[in-house]
Amino acid sequence: MGRYIKKNEKAFYILAPRIVRKEQEEENQENPETRCEKHICVGFFPIPVFAVEQTQGAKLEYKKIELPDFPLIENAKAWGIDVKGIAFQGKFFGYYQSGEKEKIRLDSPSEKVFFHELSHSVHAKIIGKLDPGQNPKQEIVAELAAQVLAQLVGTEMESSIGNSYEYIQKYATLAKKDVGVACLSVVADVEKILKLILDQRS
């Protein structure tokens, strides 16, 4: 792309699956030497990601989105969290960055995506610090809290429940849990997040 990371910028990390190929004998074949390839996930590895604002160089061919006036945006501002739209990243719709200058960056106008990242920020306040990367428990907490907020204060007409279910199911599978069990295991954290957000709103 002809762009480079600015000096002293820090990455945030996402987890990518590590896939290996394994030859396996096909069953019920007349020729026992017949083999097929099978792809297996053997683990995960961190990938550093930088926002567009953390890079410089060649001019970008796309523009960052303009965000709507989200419900609860005033909560984020009151906590000193800088919320901005960014150009489409391709692999995710937004992220939360902790530190002295907290940031939420979104490449989607969806209020549920904003609620998800806001929930991450509040979760960090409650437990002290989030684990780096896509921690399954943290992702389930944020998505479940975001969906509850979408039901309570959301203004979008289109339901995002199915999307949230699939998102939680993916991370529940990584944690080797049933979706229902995974949700029940984080209810206490979700309750604390909702209380902090809604109490400040009132």
Helices and strands as residue ranges (DSSP letters): E 3-5, E 12-25, E 35-49, G 52-54, E 55-57, H 73-78, E 82-85, E 94-97, E 103-106, H 111-127, H 136-153, H 161-174, H 179-184, H 187-201
